[in-house]
Amino acid sequence: MTVTLADVAARARVSPATVSRVLNGNYPVAASTRERVLRAVDELDYVLNGPASALAAATSDLVGILVNDIADPFFGIMAGAAQTAIGEGGSGRAGGEKLAVVCNTGGSPERELTYLTLLQRQRAAAVVLTGGAVEDPGHIAAMAAKLAKLADAGTRVVLCGRPPVPAAGDAIAAALTFNNRGGGRKLTEHLLTLGHRRIGYVAGPAERTTTRHRLEGHRAAMEAAGLAGGLDRLTVHGPYDRRSGYDATLELLRRDPDLTAVVAANDTVALGACAALRDQGLRIPDDVSVAGFDDLPFSVDAVPALTTVRLPLHEAGARAGRLATGTEAPPPGGIATIAGELMVRASTGRPRGR
């Protein structure tokens, strides 16, 4: 026999309206009354009708987390931390907890918009968008319009590792951005300090904000050292995966056989670069130094361990989860820039010549 809201009210000796207030968490209720209602929920094993509740309220108990690729540790770490923080936002006894759903876009701008539309239809309480954005004017305009509609419907929008969306205005509740330019500059400055001058760069997809910002940091360091010439020739773009790092490094060696260092767009790309150098009979870092970005878990266990820029992915994801559920106040101005930390390891050293 299906347990109803009225059954819970009778067991807790309160009105159905009071039960609804406790379960939806949208009205102050005395602690003793709340405890009595939740005890009745437990005893009767009552399950709240989510769709009906969403129709009655402005939003549902659903939170969407959008990622490019859940198999990529960069996104997996942030999404996992956000999901945990979102799950901790309620009592665990049908008293305001949220259901976090991870949406894998595959890096497709169209899938990103589709998922946002689906979450809008479900009256999602919040959405968390992770990682870099596509720098296409049409997509930016479509995203700004979609996020505005979500915000107007009561959905809290949080960005994690992504810069604010132009023209989105007040639709963004909070944005946690990584200082990718600063990290890229630190990494290249480290190589320059060691004495490297012939430095190749394996960049990510050209249309991504993360790619552009990290590359801008690298080029700023090179230009400050008087090495602006030939930067385009020693830059190769590709996906953020190992194969791209492998193929791009071979291309860089073809363009400049005397290359002494390779900077990779992220740590996964750096692993591919290392494999390509080894297959060419080159030693790391004796012949060619290699650096990555992100400090993913495998970076310290690579052979040799990768010099990289550490981003606090878990901390950022957890904070985004708290911002999504409203258990943490937004940063001043709604935007917080998170710096990376240079991690110097065995994959970089002084150039020795070949």
C-alpha positions as CSV (number, residue, x, y, z in Angstrom):
1,M,0.0,0.0,0.0
2,T,1.4,3.4,-1.0
3,V,2.3,5.7,1.9
4,T,0.9,9.2,1.5
5,L,1.8,12.6,2.8
6,A,-1.4,12.5,4.9
7,D,-0.1,9.2,6.5
8,V,3.1,10.9,7.5
9,A,1.2,13.8,8.9
10,A,-1.0,11.5,11.0
11,R,1.9,9.6,12.4
12,A,3.8,12.8,13.2
13,R,0.6,14.5,14.6
14,V,1.1,17.6,12.4
15,S,-0.7,19.0,9.4
16,P,0.1,17.8,5.8
17,A,1.3,21.4,5.1
18,T,3.9,21.1,7.9
19,V,5.2,17.8,6.5
20,S,5.5,19.5,3.1
21,R,7.5,22.4,4.6
22,V,9.9,20.0,6.4
23,L,10.5,17.9,3.2
24,N,10.9,20.9,0.9
25,G,13.0,22.9,3.4
26,N,11.4,26.1,2.2
27,Y,9.8,27.3,5.5
28,P,11.1,27.5,9.1
29,V,9.9,24.7,11.3
30,A,10.6,24.1,15.0
31,A,13.5,21.6,15.5
32,S,11.3,19.2,17.6
33,T,8.5,19.2,14.9
34,R,11.0,18.6,12.2
35,E,12.5,15.7,14.0
36,R,9.1,14.2,14.6
37,V,8.2,14.5,10.9
38,L,11.5,12.9,9.8
39,R,11.1,10.1,12.2
40,A,7.6,9.4,10.8
41,V,9.2,9.5,7.3
42,D,11.7,6.9,8.3
43,E,9.2,4.6,10.1
44,L,6.7,4.6,7.2
45,D,9.5,4.6,4.5
46,Y,7.8,7.5,2.8
47,V,9.3,8.6,-0.6
48,L,8.6,12.1,-1.7
49,N,7.1,12.4,-5.2
50,G,9.9,14.4,-6.9
51,P,8.1,15.5,-10.1
52,A,5.0,16.6,-8.2
53,S,7.1,18.4,-5.6
54,A,9.0,20.2,-8.4
55,L,5.8,21.4,-10.0
56,A,4.6,22.7,-6.7
57,A,7.9,24.4,-5.9
58,A,10.1,26.7,-8.1
59,T,12.8,24.0,-8.4
60,S,13.4,20.3,-7.8
61,D,16.0,18.4,-5.8
62,L,18.1,17.8,-8.9
63,V,21.6,19.3,-9.5
64,G,23.3,18.8,-12.8
65,I,27.1,18.7,-13.2
66,L,28.3,19.2,-16.7
67,V,31.7,17.7,-17.7
68,N,33.5,17.3,-21.0
69,D,34.8,13.7,-20.2
70,I,34.1,12.0,-16.9
71,A,37.0,9.5,-17.7
72,D,39.4,12.4,-17.7
73,P,40.8,12.8,-14.1
74,F,40.6,16.6,-14.5
75,F,36.8,16.5,-14.8
76,G,36.3,13.3,-12.7
77,I,38.0,14.8,-9.6
78,M,36.0,18.1,-9.8
79,A,32.7,16.3,-10.5
80,G,33.3,13.7,-7.7
81,A,34.1,16.4,-5.1
82,A,31.1,18.5,-6.2
83,Q,28.8,15.5,-6.0
84,T,29.9,14.7,-2.5
85,A,29.5,18.3,-1.3
86,I,26.0,18.4,-2.9
87,G,25.0,15.1,-1.2
88,E,26.1,16.5,2.2
89,G,23.8,19.5,1.8
90,G,20.7,17.8,3.3
91,S,19.9,15.7,6.4
92,G,20.0,12.4,4.7
93,R,16.5,11.7,5.9
94,A,14.4,13.1,3.0
95,G,14.9,16.6,4.5
96,G,16.3,18.7,1.7
97,E,19.1,16.6,0.2
98,K,19.9,17.0,-3.5
99,L,20.4,14.4,-6.2
100,A,23.6,15.2,-8.3
101,V,23.6,14.0,-11.9
102,V,26.8,14.1,-14.0
103,C,26.2,15.0,-17.6
104,N,29.0,14.0,-20.0
105,T,29.1,16.3,-23.0
106,G,32.0,14.7,-24.8
107,G,33.2,18.3,-25.4
108,S,30.3,19.0,-27.8
109,P,28.8,22.5,-27.5
110,E,25.5,21.1,-28.8
111,R,25.4,18.5,-26.1
112,E,26.2,21.1,-23.5
113,L,23.1,23.1,-24.6
114,T,21.0,20.0,-24.8
115,Y,21.8,19.0,-21.2
116,L,21.1,22.5,-20.0
117,T,17.7,22.3,-21.7
118,L,16.9,19.0,-20.1
119,L,17.9,20.3,-16.7
120,Q,15.7,23.3,-17.3
121,R,12.7,21.0,-18.0
122,Q,13.4,19.1,-14.8
123,R,13.5,22.5,-12.8
124,A,17.0,21.7,-11.6
125,A,17.9,23.4,-8.3
126,A,21.4,24.2,-9.6
127,V,23.8,23.4,-12.4
128,V,27.6,23.3,-12.2
129,L,29.6,23.8,-15.4
130,T,33.2,22.6,-15.2
131,G,36.2,23.1,-17.4
132,G,37.0,25.5,-20.2
133,A,34.4,27.0,-22.6
134,V,34.2,27.0,-26.4
135,E,35.1,30.4,-27.8
136,D,32.5,30.5,-30.6
137,P,30.3,33.7,-30.7
138,G,27.2,31.8,-31.6
139,H,27.7,29.3,-28.8
140,I,28.5,32.0,-26.3
141,A,25.3,33.8,-27.2
142,A,23.2,30.6,-27.0
143,M,24.8,29.8,-23.6
144,A,24.1,33.3,-22.2
145,A,20.5,33.0,-23.2
146,K,20.1,29.5,-21.8
147,L,21.8,30.4,-18.5
148,A,19.5,33.5,-18.2
149,K,16.4,31.3,-18.6
150,L,17.7,28.8,-16.0
151,A,18.4,31.7,-13.5
152,D,15.0,33.2,-14.1
153,A,13.4,29.9,-13.3
154,G,15.2,29.7,-9.9
155,T,18.2,27.5,-10.9
156,R,21.5,28.5,-9.3
157,V,24.3,28.5,-11.9
158,V,27.9,27.9,-10.8
159,L,31.0,27.7,-13.0
160,C,34.0,25.7,-11.8
161,G,37.3,26.1,-13.7
162,R,35.5,28.2,-16.3
163,P,35.6,31.9,-16.9
164,P,32.4,33.9,-16.7
165,V,30.2,33.7,-19.7
166,P,30.1,37.1,-21.6
167,A,26.6,38.7,-21.6
168,A,25.3,36.2,-19.0
169,G,25.3,39.0,-16.4
170,D,23.5,38.1,-13.2
171,A,22.6,34.6,-14.4
172,I,25.8,33.3,-12.9
173,A,25.6,32.9,-9.1
174,A,29.3,32.2,-8.8
175,A,32.4,31.5,-10.9
176,L,35.5,29.7,-9.7
177,T,38.2,30.4,-12.3
178,F,41.7,28.9,-12.6
179,N,44.6,31.3,-13.2
180,N,45.7,29.4,-16.3
181,R,47.7,32.3,-17.7
182,G,49.7,32.7,-14.5
183,G,50.3,28.9,-14.3
184,G,51.4,28.8,-17.9
185,R,53.8,31.6,-17.4
186,K,55.3,30.1,-14.3
187,L,56.0,26.8,-16.1
188,T,57.8,28.4,-19.0
189,E,59.7,30.8,-16.7
190,H,61.0,27.8,-14.8
191,L,62.4,26.3,-18.0
192,L,63.9,29.6,-19.0
193,T,65.6,29.9,-15.6
194,L,67.1,26.5,-16.2
195,G,68.6,27.8,-19.5
196,H,66.2,26.5,-22.1
197,R,65.6,28.6,-25.2
198,R,64.3,26.1,-27.8
199,I,61.0,25.3,-26.2
200,G,58.1,23.6,-28.1
201,Y,54.5,23.8,-26.9
202,V,51.8,21.2,-27.4
203,A,48.5,23.1,-27.0
204,G,44.9,21.9,-26.6
205,P,42.0,22.6,-29.0
206,A,42.3,26.1,-30.3
207,E,38.7,27.0,-29.6
208,R,38.9,26.4,-25.8
209,T,39.4,29.1,-23.2
210,T,41.7,26.9,-21.2
211,T,43.9,26.4,-24.3
212,R,44.2,30.1,-25.1
213,H,44.9,31.2,-21.5
214,R,47.6,28.6,-20.9
215,L,49.2,29.4,-24.3
216,E,49.1,33.1,-23.6
217,G,51.0,32.5,-20.3
218,H,53.7,30.5,-22.1
219,R,54.1,33.2,-24.8
220,A,54.2,36.0,-22.3
221,A,57.2,34.3,-20.6
222,M,58.9,33.7,-24.0
223,E,58.4,37.3,-25.1
224,A,59.7,38.7,-21.8
225,A,62.8,36.7,-22.4
226,G,63.2,38.1,-25.9
227,L,62.2,34.8,-27.6
228,A,59.1,36.0,-29.5
229,G,60.3,34.8,-32.9
230,G,59.1,31.4,-34.1
231,L,56.4,30.9,-31.4
232,D,53.8,29.8,-34.0
233,R,56.2,27.4,-35.6
234,L,56.9,25.7,-32.3
235,T,53.2,25.4,-31.3
236,V,51.1,22.5,-32.3
237,H,47.4,22.2,-31.3
238,G,45.4,19.0,-30.7
239,P,43.0,17.3,-28.3
240,Y,43.7,17.0,-24.6
241,D,44.8,13.3,-24.9
242,R,47.9,11.2,-24.9
243,R,47.9,10.5,-28.6
244,S,47.9,14.2,-29.3
245,G,50.9,14.7,-27.1
246,Y,52.7,11.9,-29.0
247,D,52.0,13.1,-32.5
248,A,52.5,16.7,-31.7
249,T,55.9,16.1,-30.2
250,L,57.1,14.2,-33.2
251,E,56.0,17.1,-35.3
252,L,57.9,19.6,-33.1
253,L,61.0,17.5,-33.4
254,R,60.6,17.5,-37.2
255,R,60.3,21.3,-37.1
256,D,63.3,21.8,-34.7
257,P,65.5,18.7,-34.1
258,D,67.5,20.7,-31.5
259,L,64.5,21.2,-29.2
260,T,65.5,21.1,-25.6
261,A,62.1,21.3,-23.8
262,V,58.4,20.5,-24.5
263,V,55.6,22.1,-22.5
264,A,52.3,20.2,-22.7
265,A,48.8,21.6,-22.4
266,N,48.0,19.1,-19.6
267,D,49.6,16.1,-17.9
268,T,47.9,13.5,-20.1
269,V,49.3,15.2,-23.2
270,A,52.7,15.3,-21.4
271,L,52.7,11.5,-21.1
272,G,52.3,11.3,-24.8
273,A,55.1,13.7,-25.3
274,C,57.3,11.6,-23.0
275,A,56.5,8.4,-25.0
276,A,57.4,10.1,-28.3
277,L,60.7,11.3,-27.0
278,R,61.6,7.8,-25.7
279,D,60.6,6.2,-29.0
280,Q,63.1,8.6,-30.7
281,G,65.9,7.4,-28.4
282,L,65.9,10.7,-26.3
283,R,66.3,10.8,-22.6
284,I,64.1,12.9,-20.2
285,P,65.3,15.3,-19.0
286,D,68.9,14.7,-20.1
287,D,68.1,15.4,-23.8
288,V,64.7,17.0,-23.6
289,S,62.8,18.3,-20.6
290,V,59.0,17.9,-20.4
291,A,56.4,19.8,-18.3
292,G,52.6,19.3,-17.9
293,F,49.7,21.1,-16.3
294,D,47.1,20.2,-13.6
295,D,49.1,17.8,-11.4
296,L,46.8,14.8,-12.0
297,P,47.2,11.9,-9.7
298,F,49.5,9.9,-12.0
299,S,51.9,12.8,-12.5
300,V,54.1,12.1,-9.5
301,D,54.3,8.4,-10.5
302,A,55.3,9.0,-14.1
303,V,58.9,8.1,-14.9
304,P,60.4,10.5,-14.5
305,A,57.9,12.4,-12.3
306,L,56.4,15.3,-14.2
307,T,57.1,18.9,-13.5
308,T,53.6,20.5,-13.6
309,V,51.3,23.1,-12.3
310,R,49.0,21.9,-9.5
311,L,45.4,23.0,-9.6
312,P,43.3,22.3,-6.5
313,L,40.7,20.4,-8.4
314,H,39.1,18.6,-5.5
315,E,38.9,21.7,-3.4
316,A,37.4,23.7,-6.3
317,G,34.8,21.0,-7.0
318,A,33.8,20.8,-3.4
319,R,33.4,24.5,-3.2
320,A,31.3,24.5,-6.4
321,G,29.1,21.9,-4.8
322,R,28.6,24.0,-1.7
323,L,27.9,27.1,-3.8
324,A,25.3,25.1,-5.8
325,T,23.4,24.1,-2.7
326,G,23.7,27.5,-1.1
327,T,25.7,26.2,1.9
328,E,28.5,28.6,1.1
329,A,28.2,32.3,0.3
330,P,29.4,33.4,-3.2
331,P,32.8,35.1,-3.3
332,P,32.9,39.0,-3.5
333,G,31.6,40.0,-6.9
334,G,30.7,36.4,-7.6
335,I,34.1,35.5,-9.0
336,A,37.1,33.9,-7.4
337,T,40.4,33.3,-9.2
338,I,42.3,30.2,-8.0
339,A,46.1,30.2,-8.6
340,G,48.1,27.1,-9.4
341,E,51.3,25.9,-7.7
342,L,54.4,25.1,-9.7
343,M,55.5,21.5,-8.8
344,V,59.2,21.0,-9.9
345,R,60.0,17.4,-10.4
346,A,62.5,15.1,-12.3
347,S,61.2,15.6,-15.8
348,T,62.9,19.0,-16.2
349,G,66.5,19.9,-15.9
350,R,69.2,22.1,-17.4
351,P,69.8,21.6,-21.2
352,R,72.9,19.7,-21.9
353,G,73.0,19.8,-25.7
354,R,72.8,16.9,-28.1
